Amino acid sequence: MRVLLVHGLGRTPLSMMFLARSLSQAGHRPEFFAYFPYVETHDRILRRLVRRLRTVSELGEEVGLVGHSFGGLLLREVIAALPDLKVRNLVMLGTPNQPPRLAARFYPYLPFRILRGTCGRNLTDPLYFRRLPKLRSPYTIVAGTAGWRGRLSPFRMEPNDGVVAVSETLVEDKDRPVLLPVMHTFLTINKMVRQVVIERLQG
């Protein structure tokens, strides 16, 4: 099965290479989608991603989708834009499906605004999250829990992956994420995470 991998903000397709190799070994056909938030607007990135998957939709081919962090949000929007797209499973790795508190904390700093562009701005906008369409396809949330917790942590005692709290990964209150002791950065290379992705895509 074709599986499209979409990396997170500030990352590149290289961050998904270990996952792609595991998917290939499991008999899938991994592909990458690259985007550049420091030179592209959110809307332009989304249009390119829709074009990329429209052919798959028109062919009626089933596809697996895997997004790390912001990549998962892009894929959520694409699923809504292509209602005929047959998605076996959307696997979101550390995706902030609720407004992430760290984005609001760092957005005022110029380097963050330059490198993250309009994508970073959307992460700080509650309206953007309220407008996200409901997911109509099967999905899996993988959330890391290896982040620092304590009185001085921005997450206090909430389980988190160092960037996103588990509570911020939920699409709906009833969601039960797959919790793994992994930091946000390493979600795409961790062996346990890769195994979960393969299992969920096998159906």
Backbone bond lengths (Angstrom), bond angles and torsions (degrees), N, CA, C in turn:
res aa  C-N    CA-C-N  psi(-1)  N-CA   C-N-CA  omega(-1)  CA-C   N-CA-C  phi
1 M - - - 1.454 - - 1.528 109.93 -
2 R 1.317 115.22 141.50 1.453 120.29 175.34 1.530 109.73 -70.25
3 V 1.342 116.33 133.80 1.460 121.56 179.32 1.525 108.23 -130.26
4 L 1.316 116.41 119.70 1.462 120.74 179.41 1.523 109.57 -95.37
5 L 1.325 115.58 128.01 1.465 123.06 -178.81 1.523 109.11 -107.74
6 V 1.331 116.66 127.53 1.468 121.43 179.98 1.524 108.40 -123.33
7 H 1.307 115.39 120.54 1.470 121.49 -175.49 1.522 111.92 -77.06
8 G 1.315 115.59 174.39 1.456 121.87 -179.76 1.513 112.85 -91.12
9 L 1.324 116.02 174.82 1.471 121.47 177.62 1.525 110.04 -61.17
10 G 1.318 115.09 138.53 1.452 119.65 178.23 1.515 113.84 76.33
11 R 1.322 117.76 4.38 1.459 121.92 178.88 1.527 109.23 -115.33
12 T 1.313 116.49 179.50 1.457 122.73 177.52 1.526 108.22 -134.48
13 P 1.336 117.88 172.27 1.470 118.93 176.56 1.529 113.61 -57.06
14 L 1.325 117.13 -21.81 1.465 119.43 178.65 1.525 111.26 -59.02
15 S 1.329 116.62 -29.27 1.462 119.87 -179.07 1.527 111.76 -68.24
16 M 1.329 117.09 -13.79 1.467 121.66 -178.09 1.530 112.11 -105.25
17 M 1.327 117.82 8.16 1.461 120.68 -173.15 1.523 113.19 -65.21
18 F 1.338 117.64 -42.65 1.469 119.86 179.16 1.525 110.72 -62.14
19 L 1.319 115.60 -41.69 1.465 120.19 178.41 1.517 110.70 -64.59
20 A 1.330 116.95 -41.70 1.462 120.76 179.02 1.529 110.82 -61.06
21 R 1.316 116.78 -40.99 1.460 119.96 179.69 1.532 111.15 -63.97
22 S 1.333 116.25 -42.91 1.466 119.79 178.47 1.527 111.09 -63.35
23 L 1.328 116.43 -39.04 1.463 120.05 178.43 1.525 111.06 -65.26
24 S 1.313 116.32 -41.00 1.474 120.26 178.02 1.521 110.37 -61.75
25 Q 1.317 116.56 -42.93 1.462 120.52 179.72 1.524 112.09 -64.47
26 A 1.336 115.79 -25.59 1.465 120.72 178.80 1.523 111.97 -87.99
27 G 1.339 117.43 2.85 1.458 121.07 175.74 1.514 115.38 96.32
28 H 1.337 118.10 7.08 1.463 121.35 179.29 1.534 110.79 -92.62
29 R 1.330 115.50 170.27 1.459 121.68 178.58 1.528 108.71 -116.90
30 P 1.322 117.92 88.78 1.468 120.09 -177.78 1.522 112.44 -74.18
31 E 1.319 115.26 141.66 1.460 122.41 174.80 1.520 107.92 -132.27
32 F 1.336 115.53 158.17 1.463 120.47 -177.56 1.523 110.94 -115.17
33 F 1.319 114.95 148.22 1.458 121.34 169.63 1.524 107.24 -123.86
34 A 1.330 115.79 121.16 1.464 120.97 -179.49 1.525 110.43 -104.59
35 Y 1.310 115.95 144.10 1.466 120.34 175.23 1.528 109.00 -143.96
36 F 1.330 115.02 160.27 1.461 120.83 -170.80 1.526 109.87 -133.38
37 P 1.335 118.29 87.32 1.468 121.39 -171.93 1.521 114.71 -64.43
38 Y 1.339 117.58 -18.26 1.459 119.65 -179.72 1.523 112.10 -81.43
39 V 1.344 117.52 -11.47 1.475 119.60 176.77 1.527 112.53 -128.60
40 E 1.349 117.71 -6.98 1.456 121.57 -179.45 1.523 109.70 -121.42
41 T 1.324 116.35 144.09 1.457 119.23 173.15 1.523 109.61 -78.13
42 H 1.297 114.70 161.02 1.461 120.59 176.11 1.531 110.42 -55.52
43 D 1.318 116.85 -44.65 1.465 120.69 -177.62 1.524 111.64 -62.77
44 R 1.327 116.51 -40.56 1.475 119.16 -179.59 1.532 110.58 -66.84
45 I 1.321 116.29 -41.07 1.462 119.91 177.76 1.525 109.78 -60.34
46 L 1.311 115.49 -44.41 1.462 119.85 -178.34 1.525 111.46 -64.31
47 R 1.321 116.76 -41.06 1.475 119.53 178.35 1.519 111.07 -61.18
48 R 1.318 117.43 -41.27 1.468 120.40 178.92 1.520 111.19 -64.72
49 L 1.319 115.62 -39.64 1.457 119.40 -178.90 1.533 110.90 -68.67
50 V 1.315 116.72 -38.29 1.470 120.51 176.22 1.526 109.93 -62.10
51 R 1.329 117.00 -44.65 1.475 119.89 178.66 1.525 110.48 -60.99
52 R 1.317 115.81 -38.80 1.464 120.27 -178.11 1.537 110.96 -61.89
53 L 1.330 116.46 -38.78 1.459 119.85 -175.26 1.526 113.56 -96.03
54 R 1.335 117.65 -9.01 1.464 119.17 -178.70 1.529 111.16 -63.48
55 T 1.313 117.04 -39.47 1.466 120.25 179.09 1.518 110.58 -61.28
56 V 1.331 116.66 -42.33 1.462 120.66 178.17 1.524 109.73 -61.44
57 S 1.336 115.98 -41.74 1.461 120.65 179.41 1.524 111.04 -63.05
58 E 1.335 116.56 -43.82 1.465 120.37 -178.10 1.523 111.80 -66.74
59 L 1.321 117.22 -29.90 1.462 121.12 178.66 1.524 111.83 -78.51
60 G 1.323 116.60 -13.37 1.457 120.06 -178.51 1.515 112.71 73.36
61 E 1.329 116.09 19.91 1.458 120.93 -177.72 1.527 110.53 -83.55
62 E 1.324 116.05 136.71 1.465 119.94 176.67 1.522 109.33 -75.12
63 V 1.337 116.29 143.53 1.453 120.72 -175.63 1.522 109.81 -138.17
64 G 1.314 115.48 147.97 1.458 121.21 171.22 1.522 108.57 -101.85
65 L 1.313 116.24 144.56 1.466 120.94 -178.84 1.524 109.09 -126.65
66 V 1.330 115.72 133.22 1.463 120.84 178.07 1.517 108.30 -132.92
67 G 1.332 116.82 122.89 1.455 120.92 179.11 1.515 111.14 -125.19
68 H 1.314 115.72 132.34 1.465 120.42 174.46 1.519 108.47 -95.65
69 S 1.320 117.00 126.44 1.462 122.77 174.88 1.533 111.10 55.72
70 F 1.346 118.23 -118.94 1.460 120.67 -178.07 1.527 112.12 -63.79
71 G 1.325 116.95 -24.83 1.459 120.10 176.85 1.515 112.36 -58.06
72 G 1.335 117.27 -33.10 1.450 120.41 177.17 1.522 112.99 -66.57
73 L 1.339 116.26 -35.41 1.465 119.97 177.66 1.523 110.77 -67.76
74 L 1.320 116.86 -41.24 1.465 120.09 176.52 1.531 110.59 -58.87
75 L 1.312 116.35 -42.05 1.461 119.73 -178.94 1.526 111.51 -68.86
76 R 1.324 117.35 -34.75 1.464 119.64 174.67 1.527 110.48 -58.77
77 E 1.318 116.72 -43.65 1.459 120.80 -178.95 1.528 111.35 -67.25
78 V 1.329 116.63 -37.09 1.468 120.52 179.69 1.524 111.11 -65.68
79 I 1.319 117.25 -41.20 1.468 120.87 179.44 1.525 110.24 -58.48
80 A 1.332 116.08 -39.45 1.468 119.53 178.62 1.526 111.32 -69.54
81 A 1.337 116.65 -34.66 1.464 120.36 -177.89 1.522 112.58 -75.74
82 L 1.326 117.00 -20.61 1.472 121.67 -178.73 1.531 108.95 -123.42
83 P 1.321 117.91 77.64 1.470 120.68 -174.57 1.518 114.44 -62.59
84 D 1.343 118.33 -19.32 1.457 120.50 179.31 1.524 113.07 -90.36
85 L 1.332 116.84 -1.31 1.465 120.50 -179.20 1.529 110.00 -68.89
86 K 1.323 116.48 125.68 1.464 121.63 -179.44 1.531 109.00 -90.83
87 V 1.315 115.85 105.39 1.464 121.54 -175.95 1.518 109.71 -104.44
88 R 1.319 116.71 118.32 1.473 119.85 176.91 1.530 109.21 -66.25
89 N 1.314 116.11 -47.17 1.461 120.80 177.63 1.525 108.49 -165.43
90 L 1.309 115.24 139.74 1.466 121.64 170.17 1.513 107.02 -101.31
91 V 1.325 116.43 115.00 1.462 120.90 179.40 1.521 108.34 -103.97
92 M 1.322 115.44 119.24 1.464 121.37 -178.39 1.519 109.55 -107.93
93 L 1.322 115.65 120.88 1.463 122.01 -177.63 1.526 109.34 -102.38
94 G 1.321 116.66 104.63 1.455 120.03 179.40 1.513 113.87 63.08
95 T 1.313 117.18 28.28 1.472 120.75 -178.50 1.526 110.55 -77.99
96 P 1.334 117.63 128.13 1.466 120.00 177.43 1.529 111.10 -80.36
97 N 1.308 116.43 93.56 1.466 120.39 178.82 1.524 112.38 -82.58
98 Q 1.324 115.72 -3.63 1.457 123.57 171.36 1.530 106.62 -124.40
99 P 1.336 118.92 157.83 1.472 119.93 -178.44 1.529 111.74 -55.34
100 P 1.324 117.88 119.25 1.471 120.59 -178.21 1.524 111.41 -79.64
101 R 1.306 115.84 128.93 1.470 119.82 -175.91 1.525 113.42 -63.80
102 L 1.325 117.54 -31.44 1.460 118.60 -178.16 1.519 112.22 -69.83
103 A 1.324 117.71 -31.30 1.468 120.06 178.55 1.525 110.02 -61.94
104 A 1.333 116.52 -44.50 1.460 120.18 179.10 1.521 111.30 -63.96
105 R 1.318 116.25 -31.50 1.459 120.32 -179.48 1.522 112.03 -71.68
106 F 1.342 116.82 -37.30 1.461 119.77 -174.31 1.519 114.38 -97.03
107 Y 1.340 118.14 -16.69 1.455 119.71 -176.05 1.533 113.72 -58.56
108 P 1.329 120.95 -34.94 1.469 119.49 179.71 1.529 114.08 -61.43
109 Y 1.322 117.92 -18.13 1.455 120.58 -178.23 1.526 110.23 -82.97
110 L 1.319 115.92 131.43 1.462 122.43 -173.63 1.530 113.79 -55.02
111 P 1.342 120.28 -45.23 1.472 118.89 -179.41 1.525 112.24 -57.79
112 F 1.342 117.02 -39.06 1.465 119.52 178.71 1.514 110.35 -64.34
113 R 1.329 117.30 -43.90 1.465 120.25 -177.70 1.519 110.94 -65.35
114 I 1.329 117.80 -37.30 1.466 121.08 -179.34 1.529 110.69 -70.15
115 L 1.333 116.47 -48.39 1.461 120.58 -173.31 1.527 112.89 -76.20
116 R 1.335 117.53 -25.86 1.464 120.30 -176.97 1.528 112.60 -102.81
117 G 1.335 118.04 -16.41 1.460 122.14 174.00 1.518 113.84 55.38
118 T 1.342 114.99 -145.89 1.465 119.51 -178.43 1.530 111.70 -69.25
119 C 1.318 116.94 -23.26 1.465 119.33 175.74 1.529 109.95 -64.02
120 G 1.330 115.90 -45.16 1.455 119.86 178.01 1.513 112.23 -64.05
121 R 1.323 116.24 -37.60 1.466 119.60 178.45 1.519 110.71 -63.58
122 N 1.332 116.53 -41.05 1.463 119.31 179.23 1.529 112.09 -62.20
123 L 1.332 116.18 -31.86 1.462 119.29 178.98 1.522 112.09 -64.38
124 T 1.318 117.23 -21.65 1.467 120.90 -179.79 1.526 112.14 -97.00
125 D 1.319 117.68 0.26 1.464 122.03 -172.97 1.536 110.76 -105.52
126 P 1.327 118.52 106.92 1.473 120.06 179.36 1.523 112.85 -57.48
127 L 1.343 116.98 -30.37 1.459 120.09 179.82 1.523 111.22 -64.14
128 Y 1.330 116.56 -37.36 1.471 120.21 177.16 1.529 109.87 -57.58
129 F 1.310 116.87 -43.94 1.465 120.15 -178.29 1.531 111.63 -71.06
130 R 1.324 116.95 -36.13 1.469 119.23 178.23 1.522 111.31 -66.17
131 R 1.328 116.41 -28.60 1.463 120.28 -179.03 1.517 113.29 -84.73
132 L 1.310 118.27 -9.66 1.459 119.79 179.11 1.526 109.14 -59.99
133 P 1.324 117.14 132.04 1.468 119.82 -178.86 1.517 111.75 -69.30
134 K 1.328 115.17 152.64 1.455 119.17 174.16 1.521 109.48 -66.09
135 L 1.305 115.46 143.87 1.458 119.31 -179.29 1.522 109.98 -76.98
136 R 1.338 116.12 129.81 1.466 121.14 -179.97 1.526 110.45 -104.62
137 S 1.328 117.45 -2.80 1.463 121.09 -178.80 1.530 109.63 -109.93
138 P 1.321 116.98 161.36 1.470 118.93 173.12 1.527 109.52 -60.09
139 Y 1.314 115.97 142.36 1.465 118.46 178.68 1.518 110.82 -145.16
140 T 1.320 113.71 156.60 1.454 122.34 178.15 1.517 108.87 -130.25
141 I 1.307 116.19 133.25 1.462 121.58 176.01 1.520 108.30 -106.94
142 V 1.315 116.40 124.66 1.464 121.87 173.49 1.523 107.06 -111.10
143 A 1.323 116.40 121.71 1.462 120.84 -176.85 1.525 109.96 -122.80
144 G 1.320 115.95 134.79 1.456 121.30 177.49 1.521 111.53 -84.08
145 T 1.331 115.40 151.98 1.469 120.32 -178.48 1.523 112.48 -129.58
146 A 1.339 117.52 14.93 1.458 120.25 -174.71 1.525 113.50 -89.97
147 G 1.331 117.44 4.95 1.454 120.69 -179.31 1.525 112.86 -72.24
148 W 1.321 114.51 160.46 1.458 122.15 -178.46 1.525 110.63 -69.39
149 R 1.314 115.50 133.39 1.462 121.33 175.19 1.523 109.22 -124.56
150 G 1.307 115.82 147.04 1.458 119.93 179.39 1.506 111.24 156.14
151 R 1.298 116.44 -179.78 1.459 121.94 -175.16 1.517 112.03 -61.19
152 L 1.342 118.01 -32.72 1.460 121.78 -177.07 1.527 112.81 -95.13
153 S 1.307 116.71 -3.93 1.464 120.22 178.74 1.521 110.13 -75.37
154 P 1.345 118.27 142.27 1.474 119.58 175.20 1.522 112.27 -62.19
155 F 1.324 116.26 -17.63 1.462 120.86 179.69 1.529 112.28 -98.45
156 R 1.349 115.76 -1.78 1.464 120.20 -175.22 1.532 109.23 54.53
157 M 1.323 116.85 -122.76 1.470 119.29 -177.49 1.528 112.77 -99.40
158 E 1.328 116.90 7.27 1.469 119.51 179.58 1.521 110.83 -70.91
159 P 1.323 118.02 137.24 1.468 119.44 172.90 1.525 109.95 -63.55
160 N 1.340 115.73 139.42 1.460 121.02 -174.96 1.518 109.07 -157.01
161 D 1.329 115.17 170.64 1.467 119.77 179.24 1.530 111.91 -107.82
162 G 1.329 115.95 14.36 1.459 120.69 -178.25 1.512 113.15 96.02
163 V 1.323 116.94 -17.58 1.468 122.08 179.69 1.528 110.74 -129.14
164 V 1.319 116.00 -41.21 1.468 121.72 -176.08 1.524 109.22 -127.63
165 A 1.322 116.84 131.59 1.463 120.73 175.33 1.521 109.67 -75.27
166 V 1.320 116.32 151.67 1.467 120.16 177.64 1.525 110.05 -55.82
167 S 1.325 117.41 -41.34 1.467 120.83 -179.46 1.520 112.23 -62.25
168 E 1.333 117.22 -25.38 1.467 121.45 -179.41 1.524 112.63 -81.83
169 T 1.327 117.22 -8.90 1.471 120.10 179.73 1.524 112.43 -88.84
170 L 1.324 117.72 -10.20 1.465 120.69 -173.17 1.524 111.95 -73.69
171 V 1.313 116.21 133.62 1.459 121.40 171.10 1.523 108.68 -81.94
172 E 1.329 115.64 -44.87 1.455 122.59 177.53 1.527 108.80 -131.78
173 D 1.324 116.02 157.69 1.464 119.94 -177.29 1.520 112.36 -59.75
174 K 1.332 116.29 -28.86 1.463 120.01 -177.15 1.526 113.72 -79.12
175 D 1.324 117.63 -7.04 1.465 120.72 -177.48 1.529 111.26 -62.14
176 R 1.313 114.84 145.16 1.458 121.88 175.75 1.525 108.07 -125.79
177 P 1.320 117.28 91.35 1.463 119.86 -177.41 1.525 112.31 -64.05
178 V 1.313 114.87 155.50 1.458 120.66 169.06 1.526 106.25 -79.33
179 L 1.326 117.04 115.89 1.462 122.06 -175.74 1.527 110.06 -98.65
180 L 1.319 115.24 126.87 1.457 120.54 -179.50 1.532 109.58 -135.27
181 P 1.333 118.51 144.38 1.469 121.83 -177.98 1.526 111.86 -77.10
182 V 1.317 115.77 72.38 1.470 122.26 -174.25 1.525 108.81 -134.79
183 M 1.331 116.75 145.07 1.461 121.85 173.76 1.526 110.06 -80.79
184 H 1.316 116.94 156.04 1.463 123.15 -176.15 1.531 112.27 -52.70
185 T 1.319 116.24 -48.32 1.469 121.01 -175.81 1.523 112.53 -60.78
186 F 1.335 116.23 -30.72 1.459 119.95 -172.12 1.526 113.79 -99.05
187 L 1.324 117.14 7.59 1.461 119.45 -178.77 1.528 112.52 -62.14
188 T 1.323 117.30 -29.95 1.467 119.44 -176.58 1.525 113.16 -82.50
189 I 1.327 117.41 -13.41 1.468 119.13 -176.76 1.519 113.10 -115.03
190 N 1.322 117.05 -12.45 1.450 120.46 -177.01 1.532 111.28 -65.59
191 K 1.314 116.60 136.45 1.464 121.62 -175.95 1.526 111.60 -64.16
192 M 1.350 117.64 -40.63 1.460 120.39 179.49 1.527 111.15 -63.83
193 V 1.328 116.02 -40.67 1.461 120.31 179.36 1.515 110.12 -64.24
194 R 1.312 116.11 -44.89 1.466 119.75 -179.56 1.524 111.22 -59.74
195 Q 1.322 116.69 -37.93 1.456 120.18 179.67 1.532 111.03 -67.01
196 V 1.335 116.54 -39.65 1.459 120.02 177.81 1.533 110.26 -62.59
197 V 1.332 116.58 -43.76 1.464 120.69 179.56 1.530 109.91 -57.82
198 I 1.307 116.64 -48.33 1.467 120.37 -178.29 1.531 110.49 -62.48
199 E 1.325 117.02 -44.16 1.472 120.52 -178.88 1.528 111.15 -61.27
200 R 1.334 117.24 -43.05 1.461 120.11 -177.48 1.524 111.96 -70.77
201 L 1.339 116.78 -31.60 1.458 119.83 178.79 1.527 111.41 -77.81
202 Q 1.324 116.97 -21.13 1.459 119.00 177.20 1.512 110.38 -72.84
203 G 1.363 116.79 -17.88 1.452 120.20 178.80 1.509 111.68 80.02
